Amino acid sequence: MIKKAQHWGQLWRYLGPGWLLGRAAYSARLRSGLLRRQLPATTWEARPLSSFLSDPALADPQRYLEHRRKEAPKFFFDPARRAEYSAYFADWDGQAAGEGPLLLSRELAEGSLRYFEHTSAHTGFPPDWHANPFTGQRAPAGLHWSQIGNYSCGDIKIIWEPSRFGAAYVLARAYWRTGDNSYAEMFWRMLEDWRAHNPPQSGPNWMCGQETSFRVMAWCFGLYAFLDAPATSGERVADLAEMVAVSGERIEANLEYALSQRNNHGISEGLGLWTVGALFPELRKAAEWREKGREILESQGRELIYDDGAFVQHSANYQRLMLHDYLWALRLGDIHEQPFSLELKARVGRAGAFLYQMQDEESGGVPYYGQNDGALVLPLNNCDYRDFRSVVGAVHYYCHGTRLYEDGPWNEDLLWLFGPQALDAPTNAPQRADFGAPVGGNYTLRAQGGFAAMRCATFKDRPGQADMLHVDVWWQGQNMAADAGTYSYSALPPWDNPLAHTAYHNTVTVDGLDQMDRAGKFLWLPWLRSRVRCHERSEEGHLAYWEGEHNGYKRLREPAGHRRGVLRLGDGMWLILDALWSRGSHDYKLHWLFPDVPYSWEEAAGRLALSTPVGPYYAQMTTLQGGGARSLVRADACSPRGWRAPYYNYREPALSVDLAARGSALIFWTLLGPEPCSVSVQGEEMTLEAERWMGTVRLGVKQSRHGLHGLHGLLVDHVALSGKVEDRLEPSLCASS
């Protein structure tokens, strides 16, 4: 009871009384049935297209089809140019390794649907719109959406996934490659079946306004892509317009709830209204929806995209979702000569540049930090879900008129969104360098062929995960020290979103606790504070150092501090130091997650040798005084340990290594890199020796039976590198620390 009262007080402090009162009012609308009466369940026959049109006579199907073909607003592409586009696809499909739209369309026709861009399940064609094919669970189709609990039928995201109509993009891309009318027929059959099984406001697929908006986007893309196909009839187009109009009503009716979440939901639902209003001006409410959507997109962009380019949801994938939303909105605005503000465009540009700096140069991947729920709003290319080059490149082109990347399948987005001229633009890729986004709490140190990424945030908005001081290490396109990702928000224990916990990140836990209390499925309290103490590199560039700390464990009865230093030595060696201190004794545990590759493990010495596809890689870890108990687990059968989830609703084995020690104060050290290296410690000096180089690290703290001393300074006082390269670094405290 005391803890619950504390959490309510923290919510009042962080989110304000207005937010709490708004949530209480929304809950009352749900429980009382008021929301159900305001937006009642009905039938399609009761909401004919004529009731939404400014000119009801336009509802005649043949007349409406002619109207859409001759007078509809412009879209990203012109159906009349389909033959011109087809010349560009062959090279991209040759690089798709069997993952192009023709294969995916064939699988769809055979009743196999790909979920979250990775895992296929047999669903039949068209799919069962209310079923989870992985568990057999079903959501009630006959209830008003407000009567269906988010977690009453398992993971609702799995049920929602087919209704996002990602298949529309796959089928459109296949049709534009081949001109085969069967792809258009499949799209229209899916639309008709969805309509038959999802009457207005009934069933799970009307529960979320954001899902409704994504569906509207996909329907619009399909409408324009298939407008000239023989399968496209007046009746089908009129039905789609009616479904879009009903969707606009659904989005508008619950908009305040979406905006109260201060995340992608408000942006996406604003985009839904903007899209309906811009592309269907024949609707009576089109102008109202368009302007309301524009206002939301402008205000949400200013509030939720931080000045440093990071995004309010503290998630790489949610940032991609936001960028896809804004690419769609900004591009449509320009096409319709209704451009958005320069301030919004600049913020979107900074958000794209942020992901570029967080990106692995070889694979196009980014660290999985934050929730990673499989959302891919615009699947317009043959790239893997984890490859961010398409969205980052599209944002860069929109803002600068140049390409970031050379020719490759990631450039298909440019063709769809901007036309063939975008593919002829010159390439102008800024140099990636050590990077810091202090508001978002994201930092990198760059090396030749790789980088380290660190999390160190003071939260001004809701945290997504308890991941402070997590470190990702990338080398030669491989994510060597990885975030575990997100498996499922609502699976059966132990898989009910466990990977958000501190214990599964590459950081340190104290007494087995999270850095914050988990107060709800998506709520952490109290919000911790962090600070970066150093972020610099030597003049020669062979050495770089970053240091940060957080106060998450200061809330304990015997408060504990955690400070982490990350030192780059040469091109790819990383020394990570973790200092823990307290007046009382605690159980400290350091954790690392590595890829599932052949390995050898020397438990007593804490040495792990990995055989990766691009060469050997080594990890070594111990405490400064040499103690601690180590363990390695791969794919534990009873817990999430030794697993990672690179895609939603999918998990694969990984190597989980931890080092546990008890005491009041201690220092862990970890050495990662592609070379075997011997380490010796004498007092406050560490010597690291490889075949062709040697590094000497003088620590800024020392450990004795009375605790750690020198914590007012940095963990590293001086570094000297000799051998094949020579360099020195004496790190200094950041001015802001």
N, C-alpha and C positions, 0 to 999 in steps of 0.2 A: 504494500500500500504506500509506504514511504517513497519507494523507488518510482511508482507510478505518479505520485504527486510531484516529484522532482521533474519527471519527464514533461508533465503538463506545464510546469513553470518554465522549462527550457523552450518548449514550443512557443509559449507566450513571448519569451525573450527574442527568439530567433525569427519567428514568422509573423509575430504581431497579433493583436486582438482581432483585427479585421479578418485575417486568414482563419483564425479559429471560429469566429462567428459565422463566416461564410461556409465553412465545412459543416458546422452544426446545422445551418439552414438547409444545406443540400441534403444532409442526412434526413432531416425532417421531411423534405419533399419526397424522398424515396419511401420512407416508412409509412407516410400518410397516404400514399397513392396519388398525391397532387401532380407529380411529374407524369404519371401514367394518364391522368385526366387531361393534362395540358397538351400532351402529344400522344393521343390514343392509338392503339393498334387498329389497323384497318385492312382493307384489301386494295389491290391495284385498280380494280374496277371502280372503287369508290373515289379514287384520286386520278381521274383521266387527265391526259396531257392538256386537254382544252381548259381545264380549271387553273392551269398555271400560266397560260399564254396571255400576252397582251392582246393578241388577235386570235380568238378561239378557232377561227376558220382555218388557221394554219395547222391545226391538229390533224387534218386529213393526211394519212400516211404518205401518199404519193406526192402531194403538194409539199409536205414537210421535207421529204427526201430531196426534192428539187431545190428547196430553199437551202438545205445544208450544203448541197453540191455547188450552188451558184453564189450564195450570199453569206455563208458562214464566216465568222471572223477567222483571220489567219492563225495558223498554228506554227510549230517549229519547222515543219516541213510541208511541202506542197505535194499532194498525191500525184499530180501530173508529172512530177520529176522522178517518179519511182525508177524508171529505166536508167536514168543518169546515176542514181545512187548504187545500183547493183554492181557497177564496175569496181567498187571499192572493197567489196566484202571478201573476195577470194583469198587475198593474202592473210587477212585476219583469221579466217576460218582454217587456213592451213596451219596456223599456230595454236589452234584451240585444243589439240590433243583429244579430239572426239567429244568436246564439250560445247559445240556450237548449237545454234537454235534449231537446226534441222534434226539433230539427234534428240534434243529435249522435246521438240514437238512430236516426234515419233513415239517417244516414251509416254507422253501425255495421251496420245491417241490410244495407246495400249493400256491405259489405266494406271500408269505409274507417275506420280507427282513428286517433284523434288521440293523438300521442305527446307527453308532457311538456307537456300543456295547450296545444299550439300547432300542431305540424306533422303533417299527415295523411299516411298511407301506405295503399296498398291491401294488405290482409292476408287478404281473404276473411272469411267469417263461418261458424263461429267462426274466429278467427285461428290461424295456425300458431304454436304456443306456443314453438317452438325456433328461430325464424328471425329474422334481422335484415332487414326488408324494404327497407332503404336500401342495403345492401351485398350482400345475397344470402348472407351468412355464416350458418352453422348451428352450433348447439351439439349435442354428442352426447346423444341422448335415452336411450341404453341403459346409460350408465355410472353408477355410484354418484356422487352429487354431490361427494364428497370427491376424486374422481379428475379433476375438471374444473378446469382452471386459470382463474383470474379473467380472464386476458387472452389465453386461447388461442383465442378465437373472436370477436375484435374487442371492441367495447364491450358488455360483458355487460349493462349497464343497459338497452340497447335491447331485448335479448331478454327481460329481466325485466319490462319495463314493462306489457305486456298482462296478465301474471300477477299484477300488483298488484290487478287487478279494479276499477280505477277506473270501468269501465263499469257496475258494479253501482250506483253512486251516480247516474249519469246515467239509467239505466233506472228506478231507484226514483223519482227526481224526475219523470220522464215519466209513470210509472204513477199517482202520486198527483195529478198534474194532470188526468189524463184518465180513469182507471179502465180503460184499454185493456189487456186481458189479453195482448196480443201482447208488451208490454214485459216482463211476468213470464215469458212463454215464452222470450224471448231470454235472460234471465238464467239460467234453468234449462238451456237448451241449451248455453250457454257453460260452465256448471259441469259438466255431463255430459261435454262434450268435453275439458275440462281434466283431468277424472278419468281419462278413457280414455287420454290421452297422457302423463300424469305419475304413474305408479305410485309408491307410497311410497319416498322416498329415491333415486329414479332421475331423472337429468337435471338441467339447469341450474336449474330453478325450485325445487329444494330446497337450493340451495347456501347461501343466506343466511337466517338466522333472522329478521332484521328484515323481509325480503321476505315470509317466511311469516306474520309477525305482521300486516303490512299486509293480506295476503290474507284472513286470518281476520277482521279488522275489516270488510272489504268484504262477505265472505260473511254475517256476522252482520247487517249493515245490510240486505242483500238479503233475508235470511230473515224479518226482522220486517216489512220494507216490503211483501213479497209474500205474507205469511202467509194472507191471505184471498182470494188470486187463484185462479181456476179452474185455472191452470197448476200450482199448488202441490199436489203429490201426496205421499202418505206415503212412497213410495219415494224421491222426490227429497229430501225433508227428512231422511230417515234417512241417505241417502248424504252429505248435507252434514254431518250430525253426526259421521259416521265420519271424514270428511276433516278436520274441526276437531280431533277427538281425535288423529289421527295427527300433525297439525300441532303440537299441544301437546307430543307426544313429541319431535318434531324440535327445537323451541325449547329444551326442557329439556336435551336431550342435549349441546348445545354452548354452553350459557349462559355458562360461564366465559370463553370466547373473546370473546363479545360484551361482557362487563363489562370485560375487560382493555383494550378500546379507549377507554374513558372518553369516550364520545360518545353519539349518538342510538341506536346499536345496542343498548346495554344497556337504555336506557329503553324502546325499542320492544319488545324481547323480553320485558322484564318486563311490559309492557302486554299482550302476547300471552297470557302465562300468566294474568294477572289477568282478562282478558276471557273466556278459555275457562272458567276456574274460576267466574266470577261468572254467566255466562249459560248454562252447561251443568252445573248441580249434580248431574245424574243420572249424570255420569261418575265412576268410582271415584276418580280422582285429582283431582277438582275442588277439593276443599278445600285439598289440598296445593299445587296450582298457584295457586290464588287467593291464598293467604297468601305463597307465595314471590314471586309477582308484586307484591303489595303492598309487601313488604319492599324489593324492588329499586326500585320507583318512589319510595319514601320516601328511601332512601339516595342514589340517583342524583340526585334533585332537590336534596337538600342539598349534594351535592358538585359538581354540574356547572352549576347555575345560580348565578352569582356574586352577591355581596351587592348589587352595583349594578344587577342585572337583566340583564347581559350573559350570554352562554352560552359554554360551554367551546369550542365549535367555531369561534368567530370567523367566523360566517356568518349573514347575515340570514335566508336561506332555511332553513338548518338550525334556526335558532331558531324559525321558524314551525312546522317539523315537530315540534319538541319541544313547542310549545304545543298543537298538535293532539293529540298523544299524551296530554298531561296533561288537556286539556279532556275527552277521552273518558273517561279514568280517573277523574277527580274527579267528573264528573257521574254516572257509573255508581255510584260509591261512595255518593253522596248518595241516589240513587234507591233503592238497596238498603239504605239505612240502615247503611252501613258506611263512614262518612266517613274521609277521609285527614286527616292532622294539619294544624293551623292553620299550622304553620311551612311545610309544603309549599305550601299554598294561598297564603301570603303571597309565597313565592318565585316562584310562577307568576304572581301578580299583578304583581310587580316586572318580570318578564320581558316581560309584555304592555305595561306602561307604558314600558319601554325602547323597544320598537318604535314606540310612539305618538310618542315624542319624536324618533325618527329619521325620521318619516314626512313626506312631502310632503302638505300640506293639501288641495291641489286634486285630485291624481291618486290618492292613497292609496298611492303607491309609496314604496319605501325605497331607499337606496343598495345596489348589488349586492355590497357588500364580502364577501370570502370566497368559498368555493365555492358555486356556484348550479346545482345538478344537476337541477332540474326537479321535485323532490319536492313533491307536494301531497297530503297524506294524506287530507284531508276536502274533496273538491271539491263543495261543497254550494250553490253559487250561480252566477250568470251573470257574475261579475266576471272580468276578465282575470287571468291568473296573477300578474302583477306588482302587483296591487292587494291590499294587506294589510289593508284595512278590515274584512274579515269576521272574521279571526282576532283582530285587536286588539280589535274590538268585542265579540266573544264572551267573551274573557278579562275585559274590563272589566265586562260584565254579570254574569258569574259571581261576580266579586269584590265588586261594588258594587250590583248590582241596578238599574242605570241604563244607558241607551244612550249610546254615544259619538257616534253619527252619526244624522242625520235619515234619513227613509225612503229606501231604495234597495236595489238587489239584494244588497248586502253583508249585509243583515239576514236573508236567508233562513237563514243558519246559526243565528240565534237561534230561529227557528221549529222547525227540526229538533232542536236540542239541548235547548231549554228549553220549547217549546210556545208557543201563541198569546199567552199572557199577557206574554211577553217583549217583544212588539211594541208593547204599550201602555205600557211603562215610560217614565218621563220621560227626556229627554235631558240629560246633564250632562257636558260636555266640558271637561276641564281646559285651561288655556292652555298652549300650547307656548312654550318659552323656550329661551335658550341652555342647552345640556345637556352634562353630562360624566359618563361612566362610566369612572372611572380604572382599574378592574380589567380590564374588557373592552378599554379603549383606544379608546373612541368618544366624539367630541365634536361639538357643533354650535354654529354662530352663526346666529341667526335674523334675517331681514329681512322686511319687509312683502312678501308674495308669493313668498318663497323662502327658501333657507338654504344654508349650506355645511356639509359634514360632513367631519371629519378623523379619520384613524387614527393613534393614537400609543399603542402598547401595550408593556408589558414582559411577556413571555409566561411564564405559570405552567403552561400546557398547550400541546400541540402547535400550532404555527402552521398556518393553512390556506393562506396565500399570503404572498409577500414584498411586502407592500403598505404599508410604513410611510410615514407622512406623505402618503399619498394624500389628495387633496381631491376631493370631489364638490360640484358647484354646481347647485342647482335654482332655476328661475325660471318663474313662471306655469305650474306644472305640467309644465314641460319639464326633463329632465335634461341641462343644458347642458354640464357637464364631468363625464363619466361613467366609471364602472368598466366594463371591457370584458366582464365576466361570465365564464361558463364554457361553452365549446363542447362538449367531450367529454373524458372521462378517458382514452380508449383508442382514439382515431382514428389513422389513419396520419399520420406526420410531414408537414407541420409542425403538425398539429392535435391532437397528443397532449397536451392540457391546457397549452398554452403561455401562456394568458392569466393564469395564476397568477404569472408572472414579473414582476419589478419593472419591466422595460422597457415593459410594456403598461399600467402604472398611471400616474396623474397625479402623478408624483413625479420624482425625479432618480436616475439611475444613475451609478456611478463605474466607469470603464474597462469599460463594458458588462456589469458583473457584477451578479448579484442581491445583495440585502441580506443574504441567507443562502445557504449552499450547498444545492442541491437534492440530497438524499441518497437519495431514493426518490420514488415516484409521489406519495405524500402525506406526505413527510417533509422538513423543512427543518432544517438545522443550521449553526452553533450558533444557539440562540434569542437573538435580539437583545433589547436593553433600550432603553427610551425614557423620556422624561420630558416633562411639560408644564411650560413655564416661565411661561406667562401665559394667563389665560382671564377676560376682564373686558369690561365695556361702560361707556360714559360715563353720567353721571347723566341727561342728556337723552335718551339712547338712540339717537342718530344715528350713533354710532361704537362699534365693538367690536373687540377684538383677541384673537387666540389665537396662541401660539407653542409649538412643540415640537421635540424633536431625538431622534435615535436613534444607536446606536453600531454599526450593521451593517457599516460600512466601516472600523471600527477594526481589523478582523482582517487588513487588507492589510499587505503588507510596508512600505509607506509609508502609515500609517493616515490616513484621511480622515474628517472630521466633516461632518454635514449637519444644518442647523437650518432650520426653515421658520416664517415668520410669515404669518398670514392676517388682513387688516385689512378690516373692513366700513366703507364710507363711504356714509352715507345708507341708502336703501331697497334698493339692489340692486347697488352697485358693490363689487368685490372686488379688493384689491391683495394679491398673494401674493409674498413675498420668500423666496428660497432662498439661504442662505449655505453655501458649501462651502470647506473649508480643509484644508491638509495641508502637511507639510514638503517633500514631493515633488510633482512635476507629474503631473496626472491628466487623463483625458478625462472631462469632466462633460457629461451630457446631460439636459435637462429635457424632459418629454413631457406632452402634453395630448391628450385624446380628446373630440371634439365630435360632435354628431349629423349625420347625412347630410342636409343641407339645402342649397339653393342658396347659393353663397358667392362672395366675391371675396377674393383673397389678394395682399398686397403683401409679397413675400418679403424684399426688402431691409430693409424697416422692421419686419417681423414683425407686420403688422396683418392680422387676419382679420375680415371682416364676414359674418355669417350672416343669412339670411332665414328665420326660423322661422315656424311657423303662427300665433304670437301676437305677432309683431313682430320688428324687427331686434335683433341681439345682436352684441357686439364683443369681440374678444380681441386683446391686444397683448402682445408679450414680447420681451425683450432682456436683455443683461447690463448691470450698472450703468455700465460704461464704454462700452457701445454695441456691443460686438463679438459674435462668434459666427456660426455657420453654421446656417441654418434650412432645414427641408424640410416639405412637406405631402404626405401620401400618403392616397389613398382606395382601399380594397379592393385592396391589393396582391395580384397573382396568385401570388406565390411565397412569401409569408410571411403571418403573422397580422396584420401591421401594416395599419391602416386598416380594421379589422373590429371588430364587437362582437357578443356573443351574449346577447341578452336572454332567450332561452329555450335550454334544453339541446338539443344536436344541431341547432341552427339558428344561422346567422350572417347578418349584414347589414352593408352598408358603413357606415363611419363616417369621420370626418376626423381623421387622426392628424397632429399638428403637434409637431415637436421643435426644440430649439435646443441646439447642441453648441458647447462651448468647451473649450480646454485651458489649464491653468495650475495653480498651487498653491493659489490662493485666489481666489474671485470671488463675486459676488452676481448671481443671476438675479432679474428682476422680471417679473410677469405682471399685467395689468389686464384684468378681465372685467366685463361689465355691459351693460345695454340702452341706454347712451348713448355716442356717440362722445366721446372725451376726448383732449386733448393732454397730453403728459407732457414735462416738462423736468427735468434733473438738474444741480444745481450743488453740487459737493462732496458733503456728506452731507445735502442737502435736495432732496426731490422735490416738484415742483408739478404738480398734476393739475387741469386746467381744462376744464369742460364748459360748456354754454350757460347754465345757471342756477346753477352752484355752482363753488366752487374748494376744493381741499384741499391743505394743506401738510403734508408728512410729513418730520420730522427723524429721520434714521437714528441708531441707537445704535452703529453700527459704521462704520468708514471703510476704504477700500481704497487700498493703495499698492503700490509695487513690492516692498515687504517683507512683504506679506500683509494680512490683515484685523486690525483693531485694535478693542478694545472688546468682545470676545466674552464677557467676563464678565457683561455686561449683556444687554439685549434688542435685537433687531434694530430695533425702533421705539422712539424715545425720546419723541416728542411728535407729536400730530396736531391740526390745526386745520381746521375746516370752516366755510366762509362762503358767503354767497349766499342761496339760498332757505331754507336752514336754517343755523344756527350752532351749533357744538359744539366741545368740546375734550376731549382724552384724553391722559393721560400714563401709559402702561401701567407696571405694577409687577410685579416678579418674584413668582411664586407662593411662598408660604411653604414649600411642600414641595420647591422646586427647590434 
